[in-house]
């Protein structure tokens, strides 16, 4: 079925937009999946100790910057898709005015509240419909922190949203989200509000927005939003998915069982399966009520973030740093634990910190760069193997997306560390492409057809026995250093 069947022939483009941590990115693609235009607008972040915030006004400004940059193409857009960072939390009133700053996913102020929720509710599988770790980054802990420390925010708030849902409200005037983005406020299987948990956290269940599938239309661009942004009035906008799910969609994770790594500031690592596990412990499980296939996965804390930090430390930019690591041919390099801001999956510890160990006088900058790259990849391997064991799905290859797929200088490092054949998808804007697929589905009515039509091309890399042996040996070193760190920091949690 053609994208343009029954549509205005002048409207031949799809807009995919992703509200990430450091920027909003957008791509305009044609009906064959070819990128016609890219745009990016940076977002500021406020960091004070473990408090990490953004402002909705900056989201609005960035959206206007992007639509201004793409103005000549706007009349040709037939649908718009949304993707965004999660789990973040923001509030709006009835008119859509922000009622408090966005507490983004990196915010860890609610550590004590997370521990309290874990003690009070235990295993969240039945309550939330999935294995949501009681982490400070998750919405329930943030909600409980607000009720204890900023009760005035609650009085002013009508809806609790994710950042991409704020943009959706700005464009359409509708407070809508998808079940996975709103996990912890809604039960991802029943899609109903979790009244017991919401009320325990000090909120009224009415703060939950309307819940529907991410590939459904949330509504049309209003006249006022059209005047603000230049987007065509009446343009349909998808409900949208999290950046993780949009990246998975573009990689084909929902088309067949797939193991994958998607990297950005953090990494999203996991495996899709035909049957959902009964529980996942320290990982998330996206149930088939939220997506075509179940996915067992975990987000790490610092993937690209580790590269940015280490590159700055050595006085280089990120591209130069990765090139240094790629050029190193040593038999062995130090072990790097990438916990410079704590760790999410599978440890869920905001208090631990990273390290380089087994340093040698022979180690130069390239050895430290390669060690950083391998440490990031070993952290991904740990989550990957856990996801395969839990889901019972063990695909023969690993699909790489995001920066992991876009930069071939990472291939040697991941072949040495991951232990499986690699499929590299060289599309740096994988989450934007996923959101474009959601928009395309509004028109076709078929998510899998839209995925086939707009998915990017891939390249296969085989691995040899030496690389497999290297990975096994050094992954054991990584886990040993991790165990020593956890044992040392156990009393300080």
C-alpha positions as CSV (number, residue, x, y, z in Angstrom):
1,X,0.0,0.0,0.0
2,X,1.4,3.4,-0.9
3,X,1.8,6.0,1.8
4,X,0.0,8.4,-0.5
5,X,-3.0,6.3,-1.2
6,X,-6.0,8.5,-0.5
7,X,-3.8,11.3,0.6
8,X,-2.9,14.8,-0.8
9,X,-0.2,14.1,-3.3
10,X,1.6,17.4,-2.4
11,X,2.1,16.1,1.2
12,X,4.8,13.5,0.5
13,X,6.9,13.9,3.7
14,X,6.8,12.4,7.2
15,X,8.2,14.3,10.2
16,X,9.8,12.3,13.0
17,X,10.7,14.2,16.1
18,X,12.6,13.0,19.2
19,X,12.8,15.0,22.4
20,X,16.1,13.7,23.9
21,X,18.2,14.6,26.9
22,X,20.5,17.2,25.3
23,X,18.5,18.2,22.2
24,X,15.4,17.8,20.2
25,X,16.2,16.2,16.9
26,X,14.0,15.9,13.8
27,X,14.1,14.2,10.4
28,X,11.9,14.6,7.4
29,X,11.8,11.5,5.2
30,X,10.0,10.7,2.0
31,X,7.8,7.7,1.3
32,X,10.8,5.5,0.5
33,X,12.5,6.3,3.8
34,X,15.2,8.6,2.4
35,X,16.1,11.5,4.6
36,X,15.3,14.9,3.1
37,X,16.1,17.1,6.0
38,X,17.6,16.9,9.5
39,X,17.4,19.5,12.2
40,X,18.5,19.7,15.8
41,X,18.0,22.2,18.6
42,X,20.0,22.0,21.9
43,X,18.4,21.8,25.3
44,X,19.9,23.2,28.5
45,X,20.1,21.0,31.6
46,X,20.4,22.2,35.2
47,X,22.4,19.9,37.5
48,X,22.7,20.5,41.2
49,X,24.1,17.4,42.9
50,X,21.6,14.6,42.3
51,X,18.9,17.0,41.0
52,X,18.7,17.2,37.2
53,X,16.0,19.4,35.6
54,X,14.8,20.9,32.4
55,X,12.1,23.5,31.6
56,X,9.1,23.1,29.2
57,X,9.8,26.6,27.9
58,X,13.0,25.2,26.4
59,X,11.1,22.4,24.8
60,X,8.8,24.9,23.2
61,X,11.7,27.1,22.1
62,X,13.5,24.1,20.6
63,X,10.4,23.0,18.7
64,X,10.0,26.4,17.2
65,X,13.7,26.5,16.3
66,X,13.3,23.2,14.4
67,X,10.2,24.1,12.6
68,X,11.7,27.5,11.6
69,X,14.8,25.6,10.2
70,X,12.5,23.3,8.2
71,X,9.9,25.9,7.2
72,X,10.2,25.4,3.4
73,X,9.2,21.7,3.9
74,X,6.4,22.1,6.4
75,X,3.5,22.3,3.8
76,X,4.6,18.9,2.4
77,X,4.2,17.0,5.8
78,X,1.4,14.5,5.9
79,X,1.9,13.3,9.5
80,X,4.1,13.9,12.5
81,X,5.5,11.4,15.0
82,X,6.8,11.9,18.6
83,X,9.4,10.2,20.6
84,X,11.0,11.2,23.9
85,X,13.2,10.6,26.9
86,X,11.6,8.6,29.8
87,X,11.1,8.2,32.7
88,X,11.0,11.9,33.2
89,X,8.2,13.8,35.0
90,X,6.5,17.2,34.4
91,X,3.2,18.7,35.4
92,X,0.8,21.0,33.5
93,X,-2.4,22.8,34.5
94,X,-5.7,22.7,32.5
95,X,-4.4,25.1,29.9
96,X,-1.1,23.4,29.5
97,X,1.1,25.7,31.6
98,X,4.0,23.9,33.3
99,X,3.5,23.6,37.1
100,X,7.0,22.5,37.9
101,X,10.3,21.8,36.2
102,X,10.8,18.5,34.4
103,X,12.6,16.0,36.6
104,X,14.4,14.1,33.9
105,X,15.5,10.5,34.0
106,X,18.9,11.4,35.3
107,X,17.4,13.0,38.4
108,X,18.2,10.9,41.5
109,X,16.9,13.0,44.3
110,X,14.2,10.5,45.3
111,X,16.6,7.6,46.4
112,X,15.0,7.4,49.9
113,X,11.5,7.5,48.4
114,X,12.5,4.6,46.0
115,X,13.6,2.5,48.9
116,X,10.4,3.3,50.8
117,X,8.3,2.2,47.8
118,X,10.3,-1.0,47.4
119,X,9.7,-1.8,51.1
120,X,6.0,-0.9,50.9
121,X,5.0,-2.5,47.7
122,X,7.6,-5.2,47.0
123,X,7.5,-7.0,43.6
124,X,5.8,-4.5,41.3
125,X,4.8,-7.1,38.6
126,X,1.1,-7.3,39.5
127,X,0.7,-3.7,40.6
128,X,2.3,-2.1,37.6
129,X,2.0,-4.9,35.1
130,X,5.8,-5.2,34.6
131,X,9.1,-5.5,36.4
132,X,9.6,-1.7,37.1
133,X,12.6,-1.4,39.5
134,X,11.8,0.9,42.4
135,X,14.5,3.4,41.3
136,X,14.9,7.0,42.0
137,X,14.7,7.7,38.3
138,X,11.2,6.2,38.0
139,X,8.0,8.3,38.2
140,X,6.5,6.9,41.5
141,X,9.6,7.8,43.5
142,X,9.7,11.3,41.9
143,X,6.0,11.7,42.7
144,X,6.5,10.7,46.4
145,X,9.5,13.2,46.7
146,X,7.3,16.0,45.3
147,X,4.5,15.3,47.8
148,X,7.0,15.4,50.7
149,X,9.0,18.4,49.5
150,X,7.0,20.5,47.0
151,X,3.3,20.0,47.9
152,X,2.4,23.3,46.2
153,X,3.3,21.7,42.9
154,X,0.6,19.1,43.4
155,X,-2.1,21.8,44.0
156,X,-1.4,23.4,40.7
157,X,-1.1,20.3,38.5
158,X,-3.9,18.8,36.4
159,X,-1.9,16.2,34.5
160,X,1.5,14.4,34.9
161,X,3.2,13.9,31.5
162,X,6.4,12.9,29.8
163,X,8.3,15.6,27.8
164,X,7.0,14.3,24.4
165,X,3.5,14.4,25.8
166,X,4.0,18.1,26.7
167,X,4.8,18.8,23.1
168,X,1.8,16.7,22.1
169,X,-0.4,18.9,24.3
170,X,1.2,22.0,23.0
171,X,0.4,20.9,19.4
172,X,-3.1,19.4,19.8
173,X,-4.4,20.5,23.2
174,X,-4.9,16.8,24.3
175,X,-3.3,15.3,27.4
176,X,-2.5,11.8,26.1
177,X,0.3,9.3,26.5
178,X,1.1,5.7,25.8
179,X,1.1,3.0,28.5
180,X,4.8,2.3,28.5
181,X,5.8,6.0,28.9
182,X,3.4,6.3,31.8
183,X,4.4,3.1,33.6
184,X,4.2,3.5,37.3
185,X,1.2,5.9,37.0
186,X,-0.8,3.5,34.8
187,X,-0.7,-0.3,34.8
188,X,0.9,-1.2,31.5
189,X,-1.4,-4.2,31.0
190,X,-4.8,-2.9,32.0
191,X,-3.9,0.7,31.1
192,X,-5.8,1.9,34.1
193,X,-4.5,4.2,36.8
194,X,-2.7,2.6,39.8
195,X,-4.9,4.3,42.4
196,X,-3.3,2.7,45.4
197,X,0.2,3.7,44.4
198,X,-0.7,7.2,43.1
199,X,-2.5,8.0,46.3
200,X,0.3,6.6,48.5
201,X,2.6,9.0,46.6
202,X,0.3,11.9,47.6
203,X,-1.5,12.5,44.3
204,X,-5.0,12.2,42.9
205,X,-5.3,9.5,40.2
206,X,-6.9,12.0,37.8
207,X,-3.4,13.3,37.1
208,X,-3.0,10.3,34.7
209,X,-3.5,11.4,31.1
210,X,-5.6,9.5,28.5
211,X,-3.7,6.3,27.5
212,X,-3.6,4.9,24.0
213,X,-1.3,3.2,21.5
214,X,1.8,5.1,20.5
215,X,1.0,4.6,16.8
216,X,-2.4,6.2,17.1
217,X,-3.2,9.8,16.4
218,X,-3.4,12.0,19.5
219,X,-5.1,14.7,17.4
220,X,-4.4,17.4,15.0
221,X,-2.3,20.6,15.1
222,X,-4.5,23.4,16.4
223,X,-4.7,26.8,14.8
224,X,-2.8,28.4,17.7
225,X,-0.1,25.8,17.5
226,X,0.1,26.3,13.8
227,X,0.6,30.0,14.3
228,X,3.3,29.3,16.9
229,X,5.3,26.7,15.0
230,X,4.4,27.0,11.3
231,X,3.2,23.4,11.2
232,X,0.1,22.9,9.0
233,X,-3.1,23.3,10.9
234,X,-4.9,19.9,11.0
235,X,-1.7,17.9,10.7
236,X,-2.1,14.6,12.6
237,X,0.4,13.9,15.4
238,X,1.1,10.4,16.8
239,X,0.7,9.7,20.5
240,X,4.3,8.6,20.4
241,X,6.5,6.2,22.3
242,X,9.6,6.5,24.5
243,X,12.9,7.0,22.7
244,X,13.8,3.5,23.7
245,X,10.8,2.0,22.0
246,X,11.1,4.2,18.9
247,X,14.7,3.1,18.5
248,X,13.6,-0.6,18.9
249,X,10.9,-0.1,16.3
250,X,13.3,1.3,13.7
251,X,15.8,-1.6,14.3
252,X,13.0,-4.2,13.6
253,X,12.9,-5.4,17.2
254,X,9.1,-5.7,17.1
255,X,9.1,-7.6,13.8
256,X,11.0,-10.7,15.0
257,X,13.0,-11.8,18.2
258,X,16.0,-9.6,18.2
259,X,18.9,-8.7,20.6
260,X,19.9,-5.1,20.3
261,X,22.0,-2.3,21.7
262,X,21.0,1.4,21.1
263,X,23.4,4.0,22.4
264,X,23.1,7.7,23.0
265,X,24.0,9.4,26.3
266,X,22.9,6.1,27.9
267,X,22.4,2.7,26.2
268,X,19.2,0.7,25.8
269,X,20.0,-3.0,25.7
270,X,17.7,-6.0,25.5
271,X,16.0,-8.8,23.6
272,X,12.5,-9.2,22.1
273,X,10.6,-12.5,22.3
274,X,7.4,-14.1,21.2
275,X,6.4,-14.8,24.8
276,X,6.8,-12.5,27.7
277,X,8.6,-13.8,30.8
278,X,6.8,-14.1,34.1
279,X,9.1,-11.6,35.8
280,X,12.4,-9.8,35.0
281,X,13.8,-8.7,38.3
282,X,16.3,-5.9,37.6
283,X,15.2,-5.4,34.0
284,X,12.1,-4.0,32.4
285,X,9.6,-6.0,30.4
286,X,7.5,-4.3,27.7
287,X,4.4,-6.5,27.6
288,X,2.5,-7.3,24.4
289,X,-0.2,-4.9,25.6
290,X,2.2,-2.0,24.8
291,X,4.0,-3.4,21.7
292,X,3.7,-6.2,19.0
293,X,6.4,-8.3,20.7
294,X,7.4,-8.5,24.4
295,X,10.8,-6.9,25.1
296,X,13.1,-7.6,28.1
297,X,15.6,-4.7,28.4
298,X,17.5,-2.4,30.6
299,X,18.8,1.2,30.3
300,X,22.4,1.8,31.4
301,X,23.3,5.2,32.9
302,X,26.4,6.3,30.9
303,X,27.3,5.0,27.5
304,X,28.0,8.0,25.3
305,X,28.1,10.0,28.5
306,X,31.3,8.0,29.5
307,X,32.9,8.8,26.1
308,X,32.1,12.5,26.5
309,X,33.5,12.6,30.0
310,X,36.7,10.7,29.3
311,X,37.3,12.6,26.0
312,X,37.1,15.9,27.9
313,X,39.4,14.5,30.6
314,X,42.1,13.7,28.0
315,X,41.6,17.0,26.2
316,X,40.1,15.7,23.0
317,X,36.7,15.7,21.3
318,X,34.6,12.5,21.3
319,X,35.4,11.6,17.7
320,X,39.2,11.9,18.3
321,X,38.8,9.9,21.5
322,X,37.0,7.0,19.8
323,X,39.5,7.0,17.0
324,X,42.3,6.7,19.6
325,X,40.6,3.7,21.2
326,X,40.0,2.1,17.8
327,X,43.7,2.4,16.9
328,X,45.0,0.6,20.1
329,X,46.2,-2.9,19.4
330,X,47.4,-4.0,22.8
331,X,46.9,-7.5,24.0
332,X,45.1,-6.1,27.1
333,X,43.9,-2.8,28.4
334,X,42.7,-1.6,31.9
335,X,39.2,-2.4,33.0
336,X,36.8,0.6,33.1
337,X,33.6,0.5,35.2
338,X,31.3,3.2,33.6
339,X,29.5,4.2,36.7
340,X,30.6,7.9,36.8
341,X,27.0,8.9,37.6
342,X,25.9,5.6,39.3
343,X,24.3,2.9,37.3
344,X,20.8,1.9,36.2
345,X,20.3,-1.6,34.8
346,X,21.1,-4.1,36.1
347,X,22.5,-2.7,39.4
348,X,20.1,0.3,40.1
349,X,22.6,2.0,42.3
350,X,22.9,5.8,42.2
351,X,25.6,5.9,44.8
352,X,28.4,3.8,43.2
353,X,31.1,5.4,41.1
354,X,33.3,4.3,38.2
355,X,36.9,3.4,38.0
356,X,39.9,2.3,35.9
357,X,41.7,-0.7,37.4
358,X,44.8,-2.7,36.5
359,X,46.6,0.4,35.1
360,X,50.1,-0.1,33.8
361,X,53.0,2.3,33.1
362,X,52.7,1.0,29.5
363,X,49.1,2.4,29.1
364,X,48.9,5.5,27.0
365,X,45.9,7.7,26.0
366,X,44.8,5.2,23.4
367,X,44.7,2.4,26.0
368,X,42.5,4.5,28.3
369,X,40.3,5.3,25.3
370,X,39.9,1.7,24.3
371,X,39.4,0.7,28.0
372,X,36.5,3.2,28.2
373,X,34.9,1.9,25.0
374,X,35.3,-1.7,26.2
375,X,33.9,-0.9,29.6
376,X,30.8,0.6,28.1
377,X,30.4,-2.5,25.9
378,X,30.9,-4.9,28.7
379,X,28.2,-3.1,30.7
380,X,25.9,-3.6,27.7
381,X,26.9,-7.3,27.4
382,X,25.9,-7.8,31.0
383,X,22.4,-6.5,30.4
384,X,22.1,-8.3,27.1
385,X,23.0,-11.7,28.5
386,X,20.6,-11.2,31.4
387,X,17.8,-10.2,28.9
388,X,18.4,-13.3,26.9
389,X,18.3,-15.6,29.9
390,X,15.1,-14.0,31.3
391,X,13.2,-14.0,28.0
392,X,14.4,-17.4,26.8
393,X,15.2,-15.8,23.5
394,X,18.8,-16.0,22.2
395,X,19.1,-14.6,18.7
396,X,22.3,-15.4,16.8
397,X,23.3,-11.8,16.2
398,X,23.2,-8.4,17.9
399,X,21.7,-5.4,16.2
400,X,23.5,-2.1,16.8
401,X,21.6,1.2,16.6
402,X,22.1,4.8,17.5
403,X,25.7,5.9,17.8
404,X,26.7,2.2,18.2
405,X,25.5,1.6,14.7
406,X,26.4,4.9,13.1
407,X,30.2,4.9,14.0
408,X,32.2,2.1,12.4
409,X,35.1,2.9,14.7
410,X,33.2,1.1,17.4
411,X,33.0,-2.2,15.5
412,X,36.4,-3.7,16.7
413,X,35.6,-2.9,20.3
414,X,32.2,-4.5,20.2
415,X,33.4,-7.5,18.3
416,X,36.0,-8.1,21.0
417,X,33.4,-7.6,23.8
418,X,30.0,-8.8,22.8
419,X,30.6,-12.4,21.7
420,X,28.2,-12.5,18.8
421,X,27.8,-11.6,15.2
422,X,26.9,-7.9,14.8
423,X,24.3,-6.2,12.5
424,X,25.1,-2.5,12.2
425,X,22.3,-0.1,11.3
426,X,24.0,3.1,10.3
427,X,21.3,5.7,11.1
428,X,22.3,8.1,13.8
429,X,18.8,9.3,14.2
430,X,17.2,6.0,14.9
431,X,14.7,7.3,17.5
432,X,13.6,10.0,15.0
433,X,13.1,7.3,12.4
434,X,11.1,5.3,14.8
435,X,8.8,8.2,15.5
436,X,8.5,8.8,11.8
437,X,7.3,5.1,11.5
438,X,4.7,5.8,14.1
439,X,3.5,8.8,12.0
440,X,3.5,6.7,8.9
441,X,1.3,4.2,10.6
442,X,-1.4,6.8,11.2
443,X,-1.7,6.9,7.4
444,X,-1.2,3.2,6.5
445,X,-3.0,1.7,9.6
446,X,-0.3,-1.1,9.6
447,X,2.7,-0.8,11.9
448,X,4.6,-3.6,10.4
449,X,4.1,-2.3,6.8
450,X,5.3,1.1,7.9
451,X,8.3,-0.5,9.6
452,X,9.2,-2.4,6.4
453,X,8.8,0.7,4.3
454,X,10.9,3.1,6.4
455,X,13.5,0.9,8.1
456,X,17.2,1.7,7.3
457,X,19.7,-0.6,5.7
458,X,22.1,-2.8,7.7
459,X,25.6,-4.4,7.4
460,X,26.7,-7.7,9.0
461,X,30.0,-8.3,10.8
462,X,31.2,-11.8,11.6
463,X,33.4,-12.6,14.6
464,X,36.2,-15.1,15.0
465,X,37.3,-17.4,17.8
466,X,40.0,-15.0,19.1
467,X,37.5,-12.3,19.5
468,X,35.1,-14.6,21.3
469,X,37.9,-15.8,23.7
470,X,39.0,-12.2,24.3
471,X,35.4,-11.2,25.2
472,X,35.0,-14.1,27.6
473,X,38.3,-13.5,29.4
474,X,37.9,-9.8,29.8
475,X,34.2,-9.9,30.6
476,X,35.1,-12.0,33.6
477,X,37.6,-9.3,34.6
478,X,34.9,-6.7,34.3
479,X,32.5,-8.7,36.5
480,X,35.2,-9.3,39.0
481,X,35.9,-5.6,39.4
482,X,32.2,-4.9,39.5
483,X,31.8,-7.4,42.4
484,X,34.7,-5.8,44.3
485,X,33.1,-2.4,43.9
486,X,29.7,-3.6,45.1
487,X,31.2,-5.4,48.1
488,X,33.1,-2.2,49.0
489,X,30.2,0.1,48.7
490,X,27.5,-2.2,50.2
491,X,27.5,-0.5,53.6
492,X,27.3,3.0,52.0
493,X,24.2,2.5,50.0
